């Protein structure tokens, strides 16, 4: 993937089983936990290209969040802050070779970042 590609979509849900049934029926998504990612059920569309997760809804996660792949989360977060945005979740490890972070743009939109390889 290239710097700036949208790679992932997280959807906040209150009832995982109901959401799994809904998205499976309506959109044909398969939903299961990937090995090593317990508690983070991933969905995959029929074209096998798109993906994301059904994540527990919380007070600060109420709307779907796109994640963008970048070459350097550190560089992007510096640009976010210099451009009037705000870091909501600092760079955090997923695996030894991948990281994520979350920022908010000046309009309050929340975007995830991904760096590395799975």
C-alpha positions, 0 to 999 in steps of 0.5 A, a space after each residue: 500500500 502507498 502512503 495515504 491509502 485508506 486501509 481499514 474501517 473500524 465500526 463501533 458496536 454495542 452488541 457484537 453478535 447482532 452486528 456480526 449477523 447484521 453485516 454478514 446478512 446485509 453486506 456479506 462480510 465474514 467476521 472473525 478474530 484473527 490469530 493473535 488479535 483476541 477481542 478485535 473481531 475483523 471483517 472482510 468484504 467479499 472482494 477480500 480487499 477491504 477490512 476492518 473491525 467491529 469494536 466496542 462502542 465507548 464514550 470517545 468512539 461513537 462513529 466509524 473510523 477510517 484508518 490510513 496507512 502512512 510511512 511514518 506516524 511520527 511525521 504525520 502526527 507532527 504535521 497534524 499538530 502543526 496544521 491545527 489538528 490534535 493527537 487523540 491516541 499517540 503512536 502505539 505498538 500493534 506488533 513488533 513491526 506495526 503501529 497505530 495512532 489516532 488524530 482529530 482534524 480541525 473540524 473534529 473528524 477522527 482518523 486512524 493511522 497505521 504504519 508497518 506490516 502485519 
